[in-house]
Amino acid sequence: MARFALVGVCALLAALSAEAQTVTDISADELVLRRSGGTPPVVLDVRTPEEFAEGHVPGAINVPHDQIEQRIAELEPYRDREVVLYCRSGRRAGFAGETLSRAGFANLLHLSGDMSAWHAEGRPEDAGSGPAETSVRPGLNETYLSPDLDVERYVGIFEGESREISTEREQITRALELKPGMSVADVGAGTGLFLEGFSRAVGADGRVYAVDISPRFLEHLEARARREGLTQVRVVRGDERSTSLEPASVDLAFVCDTYHHFEYPRAMLASLWQAIRPGGTLVVVDFERVPGKSRDWVVKHVRAARDEVQREIEAAGFSALDTPPVAGLTENYLLRFRRP
Ligand SMILES: C[S@@+](CC[C@H](N)C(=O)[O-])C[C@H]1O[C@@H](n2cnc3c(N)ncnc32)[C@H](O)[C@@H]1O
């Protein structure tokens, strides 16, 4: 009897330790590094919504540890991704790890030191709450994220004469009212259509951040800035939920033909909010989407019409500014917002 009990205890311990082994620690530095990679990990904050609203790792999603079982459907899209768990000091992250591991999540990591260490080290934090955001259109950026992306083909598409964004790029740049010494971020910089004009406008003492998530475009942007001698350009690898820009580091963020490519618009708007200094500007250029009037391709490809885009951006805390139409733009609009 005693032997059976001992065997049972050993089996239980083995099962528990096998379960514990599925969650390994990851340092904050390693997390930051991995978030700038091709398939960044998902960061899951398992504290209460109140704790989350006080301050959390930027781009993290919040599902309290004791609600994971009921809300597992929200986490399904991340089943095959690395999921980094954290709470305040590690205990609840441990419980969450066990629950997720039982549900079959195999790539679980635990943020070493949890939020206590993240906060004590003065790392960037987002505030505010909200339910976990799911992708508005999974796979939306598959082509851009592919290591086989044919960059030269896209140079032809994005910078050709048939695209009004390209032919009107000088007018668009003028509408931004950039001044020498300013810092501007082109979020979703693509092939770098605006790099030269922005660099000229902010001058040698200014800064142009070219942010993208596409590994091939990022290589191209680096090479293009070097080739064209644009010393004020810094190429930044963002991810689907974050610009990866330092807090309050830019006077103006420019999102051209990219808002409709945001898979997680709420997370991206929170990240833009963090990156733009108070009083700074957000400019969005995107397709007019009017069923019956816009091209079929636009109606199918673009998620939201101008009014809806404006509402989403205002809901994220930005205030719309009066914007005169940009001459030459017939298929696209330009909206300007102030970050209070
Ligand atoms: C249609 S292209 C527009 C490129 C450029 N802005 C232009 O107008 O020529 C959309 C770009 O957004 C990038 N992108 C998609 N989601 C993004 C995100 N969350 N953050 C930064 N870039 C993103 C894509 O990789 C792609 O380069």
The ligand as a MOL file (V3000), in Angstrom:
LIG
                    3D

  0  0  0     0  0            999 V3000
M  V30 BEGIN CTAB
M  V30 COUNTS 27 29 0 0 0
M  V30 BEGIN ATOM
M  V30 1 C 0.8250 49.3920 -48.4810 0
M  V30 2 S 2.3780 49.4780 -47.7170 0 CHG=1
M  V30 3 C 2.6390 51.2370 -47.6690 0
M  V30 4 C 4.1050 51.6220 -47.6460 0
M  V30 5 C 4.3920 53.1370 -47.6250 0
M  V30 6 N 3.8100 53.7790 -46.4800 0
M  V30 7 C 3.8910 53.7950 -48.8800 0
M  V30 8 O 2.8170 54.4250 -48.8230 0
M  V30 9 O 4.5470 53.6540 -49.9170 0 CHG=-1
M  V30 10 C 2.0400 49.0540 -46.0400 0
M  V30 11 C 3.3050 48.8910 -45.1920 0
M  V30 12 O 2.9340 48.7910 -43.8190 0
M  V30 13 C 3.7700 47.8470 -43.1870 0
M  V30 14 N 3.0770 47.4600 -41.9380 0
M  V30 15 C 2.0050 46.6770 -41.7580 0
M  V30 16 N 1.6530 46.6280 -40.4610 0
M  V30 17 C 2.5260 47.4110 -39.7940 0
M  V30 18 C 2.7020 47.7580 -38.4320 0
M  V30 19 N 1.9000 47.2800 -37.4750 0
M  V30 20 N 3.7140 48.5960 -38.1050 0
M  V30 21 C 4.5490 49.0850 -39.0790 0
M  V30 22 N 4.4320 48.7730 -40.3840 0
M  V30 23 C 3.4450 47.9590 -40.7380 0
M  V30 24 C 3.9400 46.7820 -44.2320 0
M  V30 25 O 5.0490 45.9500 -43.9830 0
M  V30 26 C 4.1170 47.6470 -45.4850 0
M  V30 27 O 5.4500 48.0240 -45.6620 0
M  V30 END ATOM
M  V30 BEGIN BOND
M  V30 1 1 1 2
M  V30 2 1 2 3
M  V30 3 1 2 10
M  V30 4 1 3 4
M  V30 5 1 4 5
M  V30 6 1 5 6
M  V30 7 1 5 7
M  V30 8 2 7 8
M  V30 9 1 7 9
M  V30 10 1 10 11
M  V30 11 1 11 12
M  V30 12 1 11 26
M  V30 13 1 12 13
M  V30 14 1 13 14
M  V30 15 1 13 24
M  V30 16 1 14 15
M  V30 17 1 14 23
M  V30 18 2 15 16
M  V30 19 1 16 17
M  V30 20 1 17 18
M  V30 21 2 17 23
M  V30 22 1 18 19
M  V30 23 2 18 20
M  V30 24 1 20 21
M  V30 25 2 21 22
M  V30 26 1 22 23
M  V30 27 1 24 25
M  V30 28 1 24 26
M  V30 29 1 26 27
M  V30 END BOND
M  V30 END CTAB
M  END
